[in-house]
Amino acid sequence: MSDRIAIQFDHVGKLYRLGLVGTGTLSHDLNRWWQTKILRHEDPYLKVGETNDRAHKGKSDYVWALKDITFDVKEGEVVGIIGKNGAGKSTFLKLLSRVTSPTTGTIRARGKIASLLEVGTGFHREMTGRENIFMNGSILGMTRSEINARLDEIIEFAGIERYIDTPVKRYSSGMTVRLGFSVASFLEPDILVVDEVLAVGDAEFRKKALGKMREVSQCQGRTVLFVSHNMKAVKNLCSRGVVLDNGMITFDGDIDDAVSRYIQFANESNSKPIIKNIRWTKSFLHIDRIEFNGVESDFSVVRSGQRVLPVVIEGSVDVDLNTGLVIIFKNTYDTPLASLEEGEYKGEPLCLKKGAFRVEKKILLPEYIGRGKVSVDILFKLSSEFHMEARQCVTLGVEGGADIFGKPLIMNQRGFLGLETED
Amino acid sequence: MAEDWTLEIKPKRRLLDIDLKGIWRYRDLWYMYVKRDFVTVYKQTILGPLWFFIQPIFTTVMYMFVFGGLAGISTDGAPKPLFYLSGIMLWNYFSECFNGASNTFTANAGVFGKIYFPRLIVPLATMTSLLIKLLIQLFLFIAVYLYYLRAGVNLSLNITVLLFPVLVLMLAFHALSWGLIVSSLTSKYRDLKYLVGFGLHLFMYATPIIYPLSVASGKIRAILELNPLTPIFEAVKYSCLGCGSFSWVGLAYSAAVMLVSLFISLIVFNQAERDFLDTV
C-alpha cells in the first residue's frame, strides 16, 4: 500500500426526488429553472432534502441518499462498504461508476476504474457465449485484442466450455452468471468497484469467485471497494470498513470494528427496552428500568477484552422484600453456560426496603470467553420463590478475546470459556 | 498532494462536453453493437438475411398499387418501382435511425444504469448498422435499375449521383440529432414518445417520397420546401431517375438545419446523460 490517494470523496451528496414523475415534476423543474437561472438564487430544492430514512415517511419529497460524504482511499487499500438496505451503498457505487452524477461535492480518482455493479451487463440472449464474452467485455471497457488474448482463460474460469457456442438463452441462470463473472474478473483496472456480485452461483463457484477477488486485492495490489451484505466475505477481503447509515458515514476504520458496529446497528434497529421483556412480577414489585451492559436496549455487544458487565435495576416495592438477583447466560440452544446467583450460593440475599430501590452490580467476566450470541435471563428469586421473571430478556453479542489472544474462540464449537494453563 | 487526478466527477459539467476520446477508446464496443445488431436480427428465421430485401420489395409493390395505381399520383415519368423503392429505402433508413436514437435512453436503461461508457456509442452504432443494411438494400435497387437500363428506359443518370454518400450521411445526422433530442426529453417526460409515434408517420407524407415535389404548387410547395429533408430526397431522385430537382440552396438550407439541430441535440443529450438514471 502506498500513501498516494486513489479515490477522494469531497463532501459528496446526492439528492433524489421521491414519488412519481408527472405533471408536478414540470412545475418543480420550472420553479427551479426560474430560481437558479433567472433569479440566480440557490436551488430551492437542495435545502428541503431530508436525511435518508427508509422507514419513516418524511415531509419532503426530496431525500439525500448520500449526504456530505468525505473520505479518502489509498492506493492498494481494500475497503468494505457496509450498511443496511437503503443506507446509500448503491448510490455510492453509482456515483463512483459515473452512472449518475453527484448533486454536490466532487469525487476524484487516479487510474482506470472498473465497476461491477452487476455481472453479465449487456448480455444478449440470442448471442452465443463466445459472442457475449466480447459484448460484455467491450462494455466493461476491454478492447477486442485484450479479450482475444484472455478468451481461453475466461472460458476455462467460467467452466462452460461445452456451451460456449450455444446462445445464452439456453443457459441455466447459474451458467450465465458464471460467464458474466469470469469476463469481469479478467479486467485489469487500477481501481475495482464491486457490488454484491459474489452472492451468485453455486457454492463451488462462489468459492472460486471469492478466491479471485482475494487474488485481485491482495496479490495484485489493486485498490478495491467492495459492497456486500456478506460479512464473512467482507471481513475476509477487506482491511478497512466504512459503515453507511441513512446516507452518512457512521464509522470508518478497521474492518472488524466496522462489522461488529454494523451488526450492533442492525440489531439495535429492532431492539426494544429490556423491561418490555419482563414476563411477570409479583404485584408488590415494580420495575422501572433495567440497564444491562451499559444500555437499556435488549441488545448489546461485549467487546473483546471487556472484563466488567454492569447491571442496574431500578424500581420500587410496596413491602420489604428479601430476594436474590439471578442472571443466567444461555447459548442459542438454550443450554445454560454460566450464572450469577449470589443469594443462593453465597448466602447474600438482596434486601429491598419498602419504597424505591436501585440495584447496581458489576459482573466480572473471565478474560477468554467465546465469540457468539448469548441470551440472558434476569430473575428475582430466593430459594424456590420467584418474584420477577424475565427470560431471554437480553441478547449479548460476544466478540471474544480476539484482541488479546489474536484469535477468537468460537462459542458454538469450543464453549463459553477458554481455559488457560499455569505459566 | 499533487493534483494529478485522472478522473473528476462533479455535479456540473460544461454545456457541450463530448467525450470524443472516450468514444474512440470504446470503438470496439461500437463494433460489437453493430455486430450484435446483425447477428441477432434474423436469428431463428428461415429466410434470414433475405428479410433485408423482402420488406422493401413488398412495400414497393404495395405503394405501386395504392399510390401509383388507385390514387394515380404521378412519378414524373420515372419507372414506378425505382421511384418508390428509392424513396422507401431512404425513408426507412431515416426513420429507423431516428427511432433508434430516440430510444437510446429508454431501451438501454438497464445497461446504462450499471456501467459507464460514452452513451453516444449506442446511437452511433445503430446508425452504422442501419447504414450497412441500406448498402445491402442498395444492391436490390441497383439490380432493378440495371433491369430498366437494359430495357432501354432513359433514366438520365448524371454526375450528381456522386453526392449520394453525402446525402445519406445528411439524412443520418438529421435522424441522429432529432432522435437524440427526443431521447433526452423522453427520459424524463414520456409525452413526447406518443407524439413522435404518429408524428413520424405524418412527417413521411410531408416529405416527397411517394410523390415528386413537382406535383405540389403554391403554398403547399412552400411548406414542403421548408422541410429540410425535401432537398435531399429530391436530389437523390434527380441524380438517377430523371425526375425531382437539384438545388444547392435547398441542400445548404438542409445542412444548416442539420448542424444547428446537431449542436442542440448534443447539448441536450449531454445534459440528459448525466442524470437520466434518476428520472428515467
Interface residues (C-beta under 8 A of the other chain):
Chain A: I5 Q8 Y16 R17 V21 T25 L26 K94 L95 L96 S97 R98 V99 T100 S101 P102 T103 T104 G105 T106 I107 R108 A109 R110 G111 K112 I113 S115 L117 E118 T121 G122 H124 E126 M127 E131 F134 M135 S138 I139 L140 G141 M142 T143 R144 P167
Chain B: M1 D4 W5 T6 L7 E8 I9 K10 P11 R13 R25 Y26 D28 L29 Y31 M32 K35 R36 V39 T40 K43 Q44 G110 V111 F112 G113 K114 I115 Y116 F117 K188 Y189 R274 D275 L277 D278 T279
